[in-house]
């Protein structure tokens, strides 16, 4: 399987704390994207980082990419109860048009 | 804005039955794809299309057929449903066929095969 893996599988934190989740992948990539899924709903795009970038910010989100280790991390700062969701990374496989998703991290933010 | 529309939202089939999951997008996106989501497995790519008349296989294509006769529609056909196809199915589309474009997802079809 080409799937990436995310860790932790589940994360529970208090409101106001930071949440960090990691994604590892197996193949060379053009870019890596993070998506959010609220329970029972479709995925929503959060942020994209290209293979020649090391860090990117968007509001309370910070994404890093280490292509030498084939890994990425997503940091959500000052978390809110509304951030409770599952988070997935997706990689673009070089030479194809496929997006491959990781197994996801379930984040629970306690009020 | 409709975006990506999937129908039906829920479906129960008996083993051996066939059915078509519908996906339509109104954003003039060239790229469309189907994923299935199973607990602990994340999303797995079934089939994708980079334009009308062009389709290709993803990670788990067996048991599924697709066609793309128009830019807007990308139906997924289950030829002979099996319990292993019980899953939540998502259709996703994006503009262009170059890298760096985000996917837009439908709200999903929950399928149970008895």
Boltz contact constraints between the chains, C-beta under 6 A:
constraints:
  - contact:
      token1: [A, 30]
      token2: [B, 99]
      max_distance: 6.0
  - contact:
      token1: [A, 31]
      token2: [B, 99]
      max_distance: 6.0
  - contact:
      token1: [A, 31]
      token2: [B, 100]
      max_distance: 6.0
  - contact:
      token1: [A, 42]
      token2: [B, 90]
      max_distance: 6.0
  - contact:
      token1: [A, 42]
      token2: [B, 105]
      max_distance: 6.0
  - contact:
      token1: [A, 42]
      token2: [B, 106]
      max_distance: 6.0
  - contact:
      token1: [A, 42]
      token2: [B, 107]
      max_distance: 6.0
  - contact:
      token1: [A, 42]
      token2: [B, 108]
      max_distance: 6.0
  - contact:
      token1: [A, 43]
      token2: [B, 105]
      max_distance: 6.0
  - contact:
      token1: [A, 45]
      token2: [B, 102]
      max_distance: 6.0
  - contact:
      token1: [A, 92]
      token2: [B, 99]
      max_distance: 6.0
  - contact:
      token1: [A, 97]
      token2: [B, 50]
      max_distance: 6.0
  - contact:
      token1: [A, 98]
      token2: [B, 45]
      max_distance: 6.0
  - contact:
      token1: [A, 101]
      token2: [B, 42]
      max_distance: 6.0
  - contact:
      token1: [A, 101]
      token2: [B, 43]
      max_distance: 6.0
  - contact:
      token1: [A, 102]
      token2: [B, 42]
      max_distance: 6.0
  - contact:
      token1: [A, 103]
      token2: [B, 42]
      max_distance: 6.0
  - contact:
      token1: [A, 104]
      token2: [B, 42]
      max_distance: 6.0
